[in-house]
Amino acid sequence: MQRGTAAQRGYDARWQRFRMWYLHEYPLCVECEKQDRVTGASEVHHIKALADGGEQYEEANLMGLCKPCHSSITARENR
């Protein structure tokens, strides 16, 4: 099954603006913080995936992550 483009999946210009705002408001990786590391967040992760009914712009459904943490969480979720 092929995924649609980022824009088709809801990651359009509005999302890009929201993403930049979110990272400005929440600049640190939450997973690294749990391990007493200070790492800048560069990715915004949906805790409950959009495909599973998660809300795209709901702050409670989001967390800022660094690239390695985001990749690790995404890989675990897609097993």
N, C-alpha and C positions, 0 to 999 in steps of 0.2 A: 504494500500500500504506500503510495507516494503522498508525502505531505504537501500542502499547498505552499505558495510563497508566503513570506513573512506578512505581507500586506493582506493576503487572503486569510491568514490565521489571526488577524486583528492587530498586528504590529505595524500600524500605519504612522503617519506623521503625528497624529494626536498622541499615540503611544510613545513615540520618541520624545515629545515634549514632556509628557508625564514622567517618563523614565528619567530624564535629566533632572526634573524637579525632585523626584523621589531620591535619587542618589545625592542630590544637594542636601536634602533634609536628613538622610540616613547614610552618611558617607562611609561607614565601617562595615566590614563583613561580620555578620552575626555569628557565623560558625567559628571564625577565628577568635572572636571575642570570648566565646565559650571556653576556649583553650588559653585564655590570657595572652593572645597575640593581637597586635594592632595592625590590621591590614585594610587598605582601602577597598571599598566595594566598587565593582565595575559592571556587575550584572544585577538585574532585578528578577528574582525567582518567584513564581506563583506557587504558593504552598499547596493549594488545591488547583490542579491543572484546569485550564479553560475548557479543555475537552471533557473534563469530568464535572463541569458546572461551576468551576471557580469564577469568582468575579475579577475581571481584569483590573479595575481601578480601585478596588477595595484595599485600603492600606493593611487591614488585618490579614489579608490573603497574600501579602508580599513580604519579601525580605531581601535586603541587599547582601550580595555575596561577591567574593573575589572569584576570578575565573576558575582556579583549581577547585574551590569548594563547590561552585555551581556545576562544574563538569562531574564531580564525584557524586553529588546528590542526584543529578539527572541520570547518570549511569545506573545508580541503585534503583531509581524509580522505574526505569525502562527494562528491568530484568524480567 
